[in-house]
């Protein structure tokens, strides 16, 4: 039974033309995402999680499969590699993983627990230790 709602709200995807001399800052795309709500039973949040370089840091998930992932790279210079394992699959290699540059954000949000999900996550810093903000929910 769900006892926590994880909500992605008031987000939109926008492309703004900053170079136009006719209509500066005109929206080329303004697509609201709307609200995505996951009725979750478990969640974990770290406002300042220390990520190691080298082999990286495996995250302790709040459940065997999570349905919501938010990671923000808080470092000013280092990159973060996000290796994740889709439920029922295998862990992506570093070469096939996403990279978050400084200030970058990764969001994976499912509104239901019917299909998909993530069953393992490893974060790898490009230099020594790097801080990240993390929210995981199932």
The first five atom37 places (N, CA, C, CB, O) and aatype in JSON, in Angstrom:
{
  "aatype": [20, 20, 20, 20, 20, 20, 20, 20, 20, 20, 20, 20, 20, 20, 20, 20, 20, 20, 20, 20, 20, 20, 20, 20, 20, 20, 20, 20, 20, 20, 20, 20, 20, 20, 20, 20, 20, 20, 20, 20, 20, 20, 20, 20, 20, 20, 20, 20, 20, 20, 20, 20, 20, 20, 20, 20, 20, 20, 20, 20, 20, 20, 20, 20, 20, 20, 20, 20, 20, 20, 20, 20, 20, 20, 20, 20, 20, 20, 20, 20, 20, 20, 20, 20, 20, 20, 20, 20, 20, 20, 20, 20, 20, 20, 20, 20, 20, 20, 20, 20, 20, 20, 20, 20, 20, 20, 20, 20, 20, 20, 20, 20, 20, 20, 20, 20, 20, 20, 20, 20, 20, 20, 20, 20, 20, 20, 20, 20, 20, 20, 20, 20, 20, 20, 20, 20, 20, 20],
  "atom_mask": [
    [1, 1, 1, 1, 1],
    [1, 1, 1, 1, 1],
    [1, 1, 1, 1, 1],
    [1, 1, 1, 1, 1],
    [1, 1, 1, 1, 1],
    [1, 1, 1, 1, 1],
    [1, 1, 1, 1, 1],
    [1, 1, 1, 1, 1],
    [1, 1, 1, 1, 1],
    [1, 1, 1, 1, 1],
    [1, 1, 1, 1, 1],
    [1, 1, 1, 1, 1],
    [1, 1, 1, 1, 1],
    [1, 1, 1, 1, 1],
    [1, 1, 1, 1, 1],
    [1, 1, 1, 1, 1],
    [1, 1, 1, 1, 1],
    [1, 1, 1, 1, 1],
    [1, 1, 1, 1, 1],
    [1, 1, 1, 1, 1],
    [1, 1, 1, 1, 1],
    [1, 1, 1, 1, 1],
    [1, 1, 1, 1, 1],
    [1, 1, 1, 1, 1],
    [1, 1, 1, 1, 1],
    [1, 1, 1, 1, 1],
    [1, 1, 1, 1, 1],
    [1, 1, 1, 1, 1],
    [1, 1, 1, 1, 1],
    [1, 1, 1, 1, 1],
    [1, 1, 1, 1, 1],
    [1, 1, 1, 1, 1],
    [1, 1, 1, 1, 1],
    [1, 1, 1, 1, 1],
    [1, 1, 1, 1, 1],
    [1, 1, 1, 1, 1],
    [1, 1, 1, 1, 1],
    [1, 1, 1, 1, 1],
    [1, 1, 1, 1, 1],
    [1, 1, 1, 1, 1],
    [1, 1, 1, 1, 1],
    [1, 1, 1, 1, 1],
    [1, 1, 1, 1, 1],
    [1, 1, 1, 1, 1],
    [1, 1, 1, 1, 1],
    [1, 1, 1, 1, 1],
    [1, 1, 1, 1, 1],
    [1, 1, 1, 1, 1],
    [1, 1, 1, 1, 1],
    [1, 1, 1, 1, 1],
    [1, 1, 1, 1, 1],
    [1, 1, 1, 1, 1],
    [1, 1, 1, 1, 1],
    [1, 1, 1, 1, 1],
    [1, 1, 1, 1, 1],
    [1, 1, 1, 1, 1],
    [1, 1, 1, 1, 1],
    [1, 1, 1, 1, 1],
    [1, 1, 1, 1, 1],
    [1, 1, 1, 1, 1],
    [1, 1, 1, 1, 1],
    [1, 1, 1, 1, 1],
    [1, 1, 1, 1, 1],
    [1, 1, 1, 1, 1],
    [1, 1, 1, 1, 1],
    [1, 1, 1, 1, 1],
    [1, 1, 1, 1, 1],
    [1, 1, 1, 1, 1],
    [1, 1, 1, 1, 1],
    [1, 1, 1, 1, 1],
    [1, 1, 1, 1, 1],
    [1, 1, 1, 1, 1],
    [1, 1, 1, 1, 1],
    [1, 1, 1, 1, 1],
    [1, 1, 1, 1, 1],
    [1, 1, 1, 1, 1],
    [1, 1, 1, 1, 1],
    [1, 1, 1, 1, 1],
    [1, 1, 1, 1, 1],
    [1, 1, 1, 1, 1],
    [1, 1, 1, 1, 1],
    [1, 1, 1, 1, 1],
    [1, 1, 1, 1, 1],
    [1, 1, 1, 1, 1],
    [1, 1, 1, 1, 1],
    [1, 1, 1, 1, 1],
    [1, 1, 1, 1, 1],
    [1, 1, 1, 1, 1],
    [1, 1, 1, 1, 1],
    [1, 1, 1, 1, 1],
    [1, 1, 1, 1, 1],
    [1, 1, 1, 1, 1],
    [1, 1, 1, 1, 1],
    [1, 1, 1, 1, 1],
    [1, 1, 1, 1, 1],
    [1, 1, 1, 1, 1],
    [1, 1, 1, 1, 1],
    [1, 1, 1, 1, 1],
    [1, 1, 1, 1, 1],
    [1, 1, 1, 1, 1],
    [1, 1, 1, 1, 1],
    [1, 1, 1, 1, 1],
    [1, 1, 1, 1, 1],
    [1, 1, 1, 1, 1],
    [1, 1, 1, 1, 1],
    [1, 1, 1, 1, 1],
    [1, 1, 1, 1, 1],
    [1, 1, 1, 1, 1],
    [1, 1, 1, 1, 1],
    [1, 1, 1, 1, 1],
    [1, 1, 1, 1, 1],
    [1, 1, 1, 1, 1],
    [1, 1, 1, 1, 1],
    [1, 1, 1, 1, 1],
    [1, 1, 1, 1, 1],
    [1, 1, 1, 1, 1],
    [1, 1, 1, 1, 1],
    [1, 1, 1, 1, 1],
    [1, 1, 1, 1, 1],
    [1, 1, 1, 1, 1],
    [1, 1, 1, 1, 1],
    [1, 1, 1, 1, 1],
    [1, 1, 1, 1, 1],
    [1, 1, 1, 1, 1],
    [1, 1, 1, 1, 1],
    [1, 1, 1, 1, 1],
    [1, 1, 1, 1, 1],
    [1, 1, 1, 1, 1],
    [1, 1, 1, 1, 1],
    [1, 1, 1, 1, 1],
    [1, 1, 1, 1, 1],
    [1, 1, 1, 1, 1],
    [1, 1, 1, 1, 1],
    [1, 1, 1, 1, 1],
    [1, 1, 1, 1, 1],
    [1, 1, 1, 1, 1],
    [1, 1, 1, 1, 1],
    [1, 1, 1, 1, 1]
  ],
  "atom_positions": [
    [[0.84, -1.18, 0.0], [0.0, 0.0, 0.0], [0.89, 1.25, 0.0], [-0.96, -0.01, 1.22], [1.84, 1.35, 0.78]],
    [[0.57, 2.16, -0.87], [1.36, 3.39, -1.0], [1.18, 4.28, 0.22], [0.97, 4.16, -2.27], [0.06, 4.5, 0.69]],
    [[2.29, 4.8, 0.72], [2.23, 5.74, 1.83], [3.03, 7.01, 1.54], [2.74, 5.08, 3.1], [3.14, 7.89, 2.39]],
    [[3.61, 7.09, 0.33], [4.39, 8.25, -0.08], [4.04, 8.56, -1.53], [5.93, 7.98, 0.09], [4.0, 7.66, -2.36]],
    [[3.77, 9.82, -1.84], [3.62, 10.24, -3.23], [4.88, 10.97, -3.65], [2.36, 11.13, -3.43], [5.31, 11.9, -2.97]],
    [[5.47, 10.56, -4.76], [6.62, 11.24, -5.34], [6.09, 11.97, -6.56], [7.79, 10.23, -5.71], [5.57, 11.34, -7.48]],
    [[6.21, 13.3, -6.58], [5.55, 14.11, -7.61], [6.57, 14.96, -8.36], [4.48, 15.02, -6.98], [7.34, 15.71, -7.76]],
    [[6.56, 14.83, -9.67], [7.29, 15.74, -10.55], [6.24, 16.69, -11.08], [8.07, 14.97, -11.72], [5.35, 16.28, -11.83]],
    [[6.33, 17.96, -10.7], [5.25, 18.91, -11.0], [5.81, 20.22, -11.55], [4.41, 19.18, -9.76], [6.93, 20.61, -11.22]],
    [[5.03, 20.88, -12.36], [5.31, 22.22, -12.88], [6.58, 22.28, -13.71], [5.42, 23.2, -11.73], [7.27, 23.31, -13.73]],
    [[6.9, 21.2, -14.38], [8.06, 21.19, -15.26], [7.6, 21.37, -16.7], [8.87, 19.88, -15.1], [6.49, 21.0, -17.06]],
    [[8.47, 21.96, -17.49], [8.17, 22.07, -18.92], [9.47, 22.0, -19.71], [7.41, 23.4, -19.23], [10.54, 22.33, -19.2]],
    [[9.35, 21.57, -20.94], [10.48, 21.52, -21.86], [10.36, 22.73, -22.76], [10.51, 20.18, -22.69], [9.33, 22.94, -23.4]],
    [[11.44, 23.55, -22.8], [11.38, 24.79, -23.58], [12.63, 24.96, -24.42], [11.2, 25.99, -22.66], [13.73, 24.58, -24.02]],
    [[12.44, 25.55, -25.6], [13.54, 26.03, -26.42], [13.27, 27.51, -26.64], [13.68, 25.23, -27.79], [12.23, 27.89, -27.17]],
    [[14.24, 28.34, -26.24], [14.09, 29.79, -26.35], [15.13, 30.32, -27.33], [14.23, 30.48, -24.96], [16.32, 30.03, -27.19]],
    [[14.68, 31.1, -28.31], [15.57, 31.7, -29.31], [16.14, 32.99, -28.74], [14.82, 31.96, -30.66], [15.46, 34.01, -28.71]],
    [[17.39, 32.94, -28.28], [18.01, 34.12, -27.67], [18.74, 34.99, -28.68], [18.96, 33.7, -26.58], [19.19, 36.09, -28.35]],
    [[18.88, 34.5, -29.93], [19.64, 35.24, -30.94], [18.76, 36.01, -31.92], [20.51, 34.29, -31.71], [19.27, 36.78, -32.73]],
    [[17.47, 35.82, -31.85], [16.57, 36.49, -32.79], [16.57, 37.99, -32.59], [15.15, 35.94, -32.65], [16.43, 38.47, -31.46]],
    [[16.73, 38.74, -33.67], [16.65, 40.2, -33.58], [15.21, 40.68, -33.78], [17.57, 40.87, -34.62], [14.87, 41.8, -33.41]],
    [[14.37, 39.82, -34.37], [12.97, 40.18, -34.61], [12.13, 39.97, -33.35], [12.39, 39.36, -35.77], [11.34, 40.82, -32.97]],
    [[12.32, 38.81, -32.72], [11.53, 38.47, -31.54], [12.44, 37.81, -30.5], [10.34, 37.53, -31.92], [12.39, 36.59, -30.34]],
    [[13.27, 38.61, -29.8], [14.21, 38.01, -28.84], [13.5, 37.22, -27.74], [15.08, 39.1, -28.22], [12.43, 37.6, -27.27]],
    [[14.13, 36.13, -27.35], [13.62, 35.25, -26.29], [12.26, 34.64, -26.61], [13.52, 36.01, -25.0], [11.49, 34.32, -25.71]],
    [[11.98, 34.47, -27.89], [10.73, 33.84, -28.3], [10.83, 32.33, -28.09], [10.4, 34.16, -29.79], [11.87, 31.72, -28.35]],
    [[9.75, 31.74, -27.61], [9.7, 30.3, -27.43], [9.54, 29.61, -28.78], [8.56, 29.9, -26.48], [8.63, 29.93, -29.54]],
    [[10.43, 28.67, -29.06], [10.29, 27.81, -30.24], [9.51, 26.56, -29.85], [11.67, 27.44, -30.84], [8.74, 26.02, -30.64]],
    [[9.74, 26.11, -28.62], [9.01, 24.99, -28.06], [8.69, 25.34, -26.6], [9.83, 23.63, -28.17], [9.56, 25.82, -25.88]],
    [[7.48, 25.1, -26.19], [7.08, 25.28, -24.79], [6.07, 24.18, -24.49], [6.48, 26.72, -24.52], [4.87, 24.39, -24.61]],
    [[6.58, 23.03, -24.09], [5.73, 21.86, -23.88], [5.69, 21.49, -22.41], [6.24, 20.67, -24.72], [6.67, 20.97, -21.87]],
    [[4.56, 21.74, -21.74], [4.48, 21.36, -20.32], [4.45, 19.84, -20.15], [3.23, 21.97, -19.68], [3.74, 19.13, -20.86]],
    [[5.23, 19.37, -19.2], [5.27, 17.94, -18.89], [4.02, 17.55, -18.12], [6.54, 17.57, -18.08], [3.56, 16.41, -18.2]],
    [[3.48, 18.49, -17.37], [2.34, 18.16, -16.52], [2.83, 17.57, -15.22], [1.39, 17.19, -17.22], [3.95, 17.86, -14.79]],
    [[2.02, 16.78, -14.6], [2.37, 16.18, -13.31], [2.51, 14.68, -13.45], [1.31, 16.51, -12.25], [1.65, 14.01, -14.02]],
    [[3.61, 14.15, -12.95], [3.83, 12.71, -12.89], [3.87, 12.34, -11.41], [5.16, 12.26, -13.64], [4.72, 12.83, -10.67]],
    [[2.95, 11.47, -10.98], [2.88, 11.08, -9.57], [3.07, 9.58, -9.46], [1.53, 11.5, -8.95], [2.37, 8.8, -10.11]],
    [[4.01, 9.17, -8.62], [4.22, 7.77, -8.3], [3.72, 7.53, -6.88], [5.72, 7.36, -8.45], [4.21, 8.14, -5.93]],
    [[2.75, 6.65, -6.75], [2.28, 6.25, -5.41], [3.29, 5.24, -4.88], [0.81, 5.64, -5.45], [3.2, 4.05, -5.18]],
    [[4.23, 5.71, -4.1], [5.36, 4.89, -3.66], [5.17, 4.37, -2.24], [6.65, 5.67, -3.74], [4.37, 4.9, -1.47]],
    [[5.91, 3.34, -1.92], [5.91, 2.81, -0.55], [7.21, 3.12, 0.17], [5.67, 1.32, -0.57], [7.26, 3.09, 1.4]],
    [[8.27, 3.4, -0.6], [9.57, 3.68, 0.01], [10.29, 4.76, -0.79], [10.44, 2.39, 0.1], [10.15, 4.83, -2.01]],
    [[11.05, 5.58, -0.11], [11.84, 6.62, -0.78], [13.11, 6.87, 0.02], [11.02, 7.93, -0.94], [13.15, 6.66, 1.23]],
    [[14.14, 7.33, -0.68], [15.4, 7.7, -0.04], [15.89, 8.99, -0.68], [16.47, 6.55, -0.17], [15.81, 9.16, -1.9]],
    [[16.41, 9.9, 0.15], [16.89, 11.19, -0.35], [18.2, 11.54, 0.32], [15.84, 12.3, -0.1], [18.36, 11.39, 1.53]],
    [[19.15, 12.02, -0.49], [20.43, 12.53, 0.01], [20.67, 13.87, -0.66], [21.62, 11.52, -0.27], [20.75, 13.94, -1.88]],
    [[20.79, 14.93, 0.12], [21.01, 16.25, -0.46], [22.46, 16.47, -0.88], [20.59, 17.33, 0.54], [22.74, 17.32, -1.72]],
    [[23.38, 15.69, -0.3], [24.81, 15.85, -0.6], [25.48, 14.49, -0.48], [25.48, 16.9, 0.36], [26.13, 14.2, 0.53]],
    [[25.33, 13.66, -1.52], [25.86, 12.31, -1.53], [27.26, 12.31, -2.14], [24.93, 11.36, -2.31], [27.46, 12.87, -3.22]],
    [[28.24, 11.71, -1.47], [29.62, 11.68, -1.93], [29.83, 10.5, -2.89], [30.6, 11.59, -0.73], [29.65, 9.35, -2.51]],
    [[30.22, 10.81, -4.13], [30.45, 9.8, -5.16], [31.94, 9.64, -5.39], [29.73, 10.17, -6.49], [32.65, 10.62, -5.62]],
    [[32.43, 8.41, -5.32], [33.86, 8.13, -5.5], [34.21, 8.01, -6.98], [34.25, 6.85, -4.76], [33.37, 7.69, -7.82]],
    [[35.48, 8.27, -7.28], [36.0, 8.01, -8.62], [36.37, 6.54, -8.74], [37.23, 8.91, -8.92], [35.99, 5.74, -7.9]],
    [[37.1, 6.19, -9.77], [37.54, 4.8, -9.95], [36.37, 3.87, -10.22], [38.3, 4.32, -8.73], [35.69, 3.99, -11.24]],
    [[36.13, 2.93, -9.29], [35.03, 1.97, -9.45], [33.68, 2.6, -9.15], [35.25, 0.78, -8.54], [32.65, 2.01, -9.46]],
    [[33.69, 3.79, -8.55], [32.44, 4.49, -8.26], [31.78, 4.04, -6.97], [31.48, 4.3, -9.38], [32.4, 3.37, -6.14]],
    [[30.53, 4.43, -6.82], [29.75, 4.14, -5.62], [28.43, 3.52, -6.02], [29.53, 5.43, -4.79], [27.66, 4.13, -6.76]],
    [[28.15, 2.31, -5.53], [26.87, 1.66, -5.77], [25.86, 2.22, -4.79], [26.97, 0.11, -5.63], [26.13, 2.31, -3.59]],
    [[24.7, 2.59, -5.3], [23.66, 3.14, -4.44], [22.87, 2.03, -3.78], [22.73, 4.06, -5.23], [22.6, 0.99, -4.39]],
    [[22.5, 2.25, -2.53], [21.62, 1.34, -1.82], [20.19, 1.77, -2.13], [21.91, 1.34, -0.26], [19.74, 2.83, -1.7]],
    [[19.47, 0.94, -2.88], [18.11, 1.28, -3.29], [17.13, 1.0, -2.16], [17.71, 0.49, -4.54], [17.34, 0.08, -1.36]],
    [[16.04, 1.79, -2.07], [15.07, 1.57, -1.01], [14.21, 0.32, -1.21], [14.17, 2.77, -0.89], [13.51, -0.1, -0.29]],
    [[14.26, -0.29, -2.41], [13.53, -1.52, -2.72], [14.29, -2.23, -3.85], [12.03, -1.22, -3.13], [15.21, -1.66, -4.43]],
    [[13.92, -3.46, -4.14], [14.61, -4.23, -5.18], [14.51, -3.55, -6.55], [14.03, -5.64, -5.27], [15.45, -3.62, -7.34]],
    [[13.39, -2.89, -6.83], [13.2, -2.14, -8.07], [12.68, -0.76, -7.72], [12.23, -2.88, -9.05], [11.74, -0.63, -6.93]],
    [[13.28, 0.27, -8.3], [12.78, 1.63, -8.08], [12.11, 2.12, -9.37], [13.93, 2.61, -7.65], [12.43, 1.65, -10.47]],
    [[11.19, 3.05, -9.21], [10.41, 3.57, -10.33], [10.63, 5.06, -10.53], [8.94, 3.29, -10.11], [10.13, 5.64, -11.49]],
    [[11.38, 5.68, -9.63], [11.67, 7.11, -9.74], [13.12, 7.34, -9.34], [10.7, 7.96, -8.84], [13.57, 6.88, -8.29]],
    [[13.85, 8.05, -10.21], [15.25, 8.36, -9.97], [15.49, 9.81, -10.32], [16.19, 7.43, -10.78], [15.1, 10.27, -11.4]],
    [[16.12, 10.54, -9.42], [16.56, 11.92, -9.68], [17.99, 12.02, -9.18], [15.62, 12.98, -8.97], [18.27, 11.76, -8.02]],
    [[18.9, 12.42, -10.08], [20.3, 12.64, -9.71], [20.72, 13.98, -10.28], [21.23, 11.47, -10.23], [20.5, 14.24, -11.47]],
    [[21.32, 14.83, -9.46], [21.86, 16.1, -9.91], [23.34, 16.16, -9.53], [21.08, 17.31, -9.3], [23.71, 15.91, -8.39]],
    [[24.17, 16.49, -10.51], [25.6, 16.66, -10.27], [25.81, 18.03, -9.64], [26.43, 16.51, -11.61], [25.55, 19.05, -10.28]],
    [[26.28, 18.07, -8.39], [26.47, 19.32, -7.67], [27.86, 19.92, -7.84], [26.19, 19.1, -6.2], [28.13, 21.02, -7.36]],
    [[28.75, 19.2, -8.51], [30.13, 19.66, -8.65], [30.25, 20.74, -9.73], [31.05, 18.48, -8.97], [29.46, 20.78, -10.67]],
    [[31.25, 21.61, -9.58], [31.47, 22.7, -10.54], [32.36, 22.28, -11.72], [32.1, 23.88, -9.84], [32.36, 22.95, -12.75]],
    [[33.12, 21.17, -11.58], [34.04, 20.78, -12.66], [33.97, 19.29, -13.03], [35.44, 21.12, -12.26], [34.24, 18.95, -14.19]],
    [[33.63, 18.42, -12.12], [33.68, 16.98, -12.38], [32.4, 16.48, -13.07], [33.9, 16.22, -11.07], [31.32, 17.02, -12.87]],
    [[32.57, 15.42, -13.87], [31.44, 14.73, -14.48], [31.04, 13.54, -13.63], [31.78, 14.27, -15.92], [31.86, 13.01, -12.88]],
    [[29.78, 13.12, -13.74], [29.29, 11.9, -13.09], [28.81, 10.95, -14.17], [28.15, 12.22, -12.07], [28.04, 11.34, -15.05]],
    [[29.26, 9.71, -14.12], [28.74, 8.67, -15.0], [27.68, 7.91, -14.21], [29.88, 7.7, -15.5], [27.89, 7.55, -13.05]],
    [[26.53, 7.66, -14.85], [25.45, 6.93, -14.22], [25.31, 5.58, -14.91], [24.1, 7.73, -14.27], [24.85, 5.5, -16.05]],
    [[25.7, 4.52, -14.21], [25.48, 3.16, -14.7], [24.22, 2.65, -14.02], [26.71, 2.22, -14.43], [24.11, 2.71, -12.8]],
    [[23.27, 2.15, -14.81], [22.1, 1.58, -14.17], [21.71, 0.27, -14.83], [20.93, 2.55, -14.21], [22.05, -0.01, -15.98]],
    [[20.99, -0.51, -14.07], [20.52, -1.81, -14.54], [19.01, -1.77, -14.62], [21.0, -2.95, -13.62], [18.34, -1.61, -13.61]],
    [[18.48, -1.92, -15.84], [17.03, -2.03, -15.99], [16.58, -3.32, -15.33], [16.61, -1.99, -17.5], [17.28, -4.33, -15.38]],
    [[15.41, -3.29, -14.7], [14.89, -4.48, -14.04], [14.87, -5.64, -15.03], [13.47, -4.23, -13.47], [14.31, -5.52, -16.12]],
    [[15.48, -6.76, -14.65], [15.54, -7.93, -15.52], [16.72, -7.92, -16.48], [14.28, -8.05, -16.29], [16.91, -8.89, -17.22]],
    [[17.51, -6.85, -16.48], [18.64, -6.73, -17.39], [19.96, -6.81, -16.66], [18.56, -5.43, -18.16], [20.04, -7.34, -15.55]],
    [[21.0, -6.29, -17.3], [22.31, -6.27, -16.67], [22.81, -4.83, -16.59], [23.32, -7.16, -17.46], [22.33, -3.95, -17.3]],
    [[23.78, -4.6, -15.72], [24.33, -3.27, -15.5], [25.02, -2.78, -16.77], [25.31, -3.27, -14.31], [25.85, -3.48, -17.34]],
    [[24.68, -1.56, -17.2], [25.34, -0.96, -18.36], [26.82, -0.8, -18.08], [24.7, 0.41, -18.71], [27.22, -0.57, -16.94]],
    [[27.63, -0.91, -19.11], [29.06, -0.63, -18.96], [29.26, 0.88, -18.88], [29.88, -1.24, -20.15], [28.37, 1.64, -19.26]],
    [[30.41, 1.32, -18.4], [30.7, 2.75, -18.35], [30.63, 3.38, -19.74], [32.09, 3.0, -17.74], [30.14, 4.5, -19.89]],
    [[31.11, 2.65, -20.76], [31.11, 3.17, -22.12], [29.7, 3.38, -22.66], [31.87, 2.22, -23.04], [29.49, 4.21, -23.55]],
    [[28.72, 2.64, -22.14], [27.34, 2.74, -22.59], [26.44, 3.45, -21.58], [26.79, 1.37, -22.89], [25.23, 3.26, -21.59]],
    [[27.04, 4.25, -20.71], [26.28, 4.92, -19.66], [26.19, 6.42, -19.91], [26.92, 4.66, -18.3], [26.97, 6.99, -20.66]],
    [[25.23, 7.02, -19.26], [25.02, 8.46, -19.38], [26.03, 9.22, -18.52], [23.59, 8.84, -18.97], [26.46, 8.74, -17.47]],
    [[26.41, 10.42, -19.0], [27.32, 11.28, -18.25], [26.6, 12.57, -17.92], [28.62, 11.56, -19.06], [26.01, 13.21, -18.79]],
    [[26.67, 12.95, -16.65], [26.13, 14.23, -16.21], [27.29, 15.2, -16.05], [25.33, 14.1, -14.87], [28.17, 14.98, -15.22]],
    [[27.3, 16.26, -16.83], [28.3, 17.31, -16.67], [27.93, 18.15, -15.45], [28.41, 18.18, -17.96], [26.83, 17.98, -14.92]],
    [[28.79, 19.06, -15.0], [28.47, 19.87, -13.81], [27.1, 20.55, -13.93], [29.55, 20.94, -13.6], [26.8, 21.21, -14.92]],
    [[26.29, 20.36, -12.89], [24.94, 20.92, -12.87], [23.91, 20.1, -13.6], [24.96, 22.28, -13.44], [22.73, 20.43, -13.58]],
    [[24.33, 19.01, -14.27], [23.42, 18.18, -15.05], [22.48, 17.37, -14.18], [24.19, 17.24, -15.94], [22.77, 17.09, -13.02]],
    [[21.34, 17.0, -14.76], [20.28, 16.28, -14.03], [19.83, 15.07, -14.83], [19.08, 17.21, -13.74], [19.71, 15.14, -16.05]],
    [[19.58, 13.95, -14.15], [18.98, 12.76, -14.73], [17.69, 12.49, -13.98], [19.95, 11.52, -14.66], [17.67, 12.42, -12.75]],
    [[16.6, 12.34, -14.75], [15.31, 12.0, -14.15], [14.75, 10.79, -14.87], [14.31, 13.2, -14.21], [14.67, 10.77, -16.1]],
    [[14.36, 9.78, -14.11], [13.63, 8.62, -14.62], [12.37, 8.56, -13.78], [14.48, 7.27, -14.53], [12.45, 8.38, -12.57]],
    [[11.21, 8.7, -14.4], [9.97, 8.77, -13.63], [8.9, 7.9, -14.28], [9.47, 10.22, -13.5], [8.49, 8.18, -15.41]],
    [[8.46, 6.88, -13.59], [7.33, 6.06, -14.01], [6.17, 6.35, -13.08], [7.69, 4.54, -14.0], [6.34, 6.4, -11.86]],
    [[4.99, 6.55, -13.64], [3.82, 6.85, -12.81], [3.18, 5.57, -12.25], [2.79, 7.63, -13.62], [2.31, 5.64, -11.38]],
    [[3.61, 4.42, -12.75], [3.09, 3.16, -12.23], [4.22, 2.15, -12.16], [1.92, 2.63, -13.1], [5.3, 2.36, -12.71]],
    [[3.96, 1.06, -11.48], [4.97, 0.02, -11.3], [4.69, -1.18, -12.19], [5.02, -0.41, -9.84], [5.03, -2.31, -11.84]],
    [[4.08, -0.94, -13.34], [3.68, -2.03, -14.22], [4.8, -2.63, -15.03], [2.63, -1.57, -15.14], [4.87, -3.85, -15.19]],
    [[5.7, -1.81, -15.56], [6.79, -2.3, -16.39], [7.97, -1.37, -16.24], [6.36, -2.42, -17.87], [7.83, -0.22, -15.81]],
    [[9.14, -1.86, -16.6], [10.33, -1.04, -16.49], [10.92, -1.12, -15.1], [10.02, 0.4, -16.84], [10.87, -2.16, -14.45]],
    [[11.48, -0.02, -14.65], [12.1, 0.02, -13.34], [13.6, -0.15, -13.42], [11.51, -1.05, -12.45], [14.14, -0.6, -14.43]],
    [[14.26, 0.22, -12.34], [15.71, 0.15, -12.23], [16.04, -0.69, -11.0], [16.35, 1.58, -12.13], [15.47, -0.48, -9.93]],
    [[16.97, -1.65, -11.16], [17.28, -2.54, -10.04], [18.7, -2.37, -9.5], [17.07, -3.96, -10.45], [19.04, -3.0, -8.5]],
    [[19.53, -1.54, -10.13], [20.88, -1.27, -9.6], [21.39, 0.03, -10.22], [21.86, -2.45, -9.91], [21.12, 0.33, -11.39]],
    [[22.14, 0.8, -9.42], [22.72, 2.06, -9.9], [24.11, 2.2, -9.31], [21.82, 3.29, -9.52], [24.32, 2.01, -8.12]],
    [[25.07, 2.55, -10.18], [26.41, 2.9, -9.74], [26.74, 4.27, -10.3], [27.46, 1.83, -10.19], [26.57, 4.52, -11.5]],
    [[27.22, 5.17, -9.45], [27.65, 6.5, -9.87], [29.18, 6.54, -9.83], [27.03, 7.61, -8.97], [29.79, 6.04, -8.88]],
    [[29.79, 7.14, -10.86], [31.24, 7.21, -10.94], [31.66, 8.66, -11.19], [31.79, 6.28, -12.04], [31.18, 9.28, -12.14]],
    [[32.54, 9.18, -10.35], [33.04, 10.54, -10.51], [34.24, 10.54, -11.45], [33.42, 11.15, -9.14], [35.04, 9.6, -11.44]],
    [[34.37, 11.58, -12.26], [35.51, 11.69, -13.17], [36.79, 12.09, -12.45], [35.21, 12.69, -14.27], [37.88, 11.87, -12.96]],
    [[36.65, 12.68, -11.26], [37.82, 13.06, -10.45], [37.5, 12.81, -8.99], [38.21, 14.56, -10.68], [36.49, 13.31, -8.48]],
    [[38.33, 12.06, -8.3], [38.17, 11.86, -6.86], [36.74, 11.75, -6.38], [38.81, 12.96, -6.14], [36.0, 10.87, -6.81]],
    [[36.36, 12.63, -5.49], [35.01, 12.62, -4.92], [34.19, 13.78, -5.47], [35.07, 12.68, -3.39], [34.68, 14.89, -5.63]],
    [[32.94, 13.49, -5.76], [32.02, 14.47, -6.32], [30.69, 14.39, -5.59], [31.82, 14.26, -7.85], [30.25, 13.29, -5.25]],
    [[30.07, 15.51, -5.33], [28.78, 15.54, -4.63], [27.63, 15.45, -5.61], [28.65, 16.82, -3.8], [27.68, 16.0, -6.71]],
    [[26.58, 14.74, -5.2], [25.37, 14.62, -5.99], [24.16, 14.68, -5.07], [25.37, 13.3, -6.8], [24.21, 14.25, -3.92]],
    [[23.07, 15.23, -5.6], [21.77, 15.18, -4.91], [21.0, 14.01, -5.5], [20.95, 16.55, -5.07], [20.94, 13.86, -6.72]],
    [[20.42, 13.18, -4.65], [19.81, 11.93, -5.11], [18.44, 11.72, -4.45], [20.73, 10.74, -4.81], [18.29, 11.9, -3.24]],
    [[17.46, 11.33, -5.27], [16.15, 10.91, -4.78], [15.79, 9.6, -5.49], [15.05, 12.01, -5.04], [15.8, 9.52, -6.71]],
    [[15.46, 8.57, -4.71], [15.09, 7.27, -5.23], [13.74, 6.89, -4.61], [16.19, 6.18, -4.93], [13.53, 7.13, -3.42]],
    [[12.84, 6.3, -5.39], [11.55, 5.88, -4.82], [11.04, 4.63, -5.49], [10.51, 7.0, -4.95], [11.3, 4.37, -6.67]],
    [[10.29, 3.85, -4.69], [9.7, 2.59, -5.2], [8.29, 2.47, -4.68], [10.54, 1.35, -4.77], [7.6, 1.49, -4.98]]
  ]
}
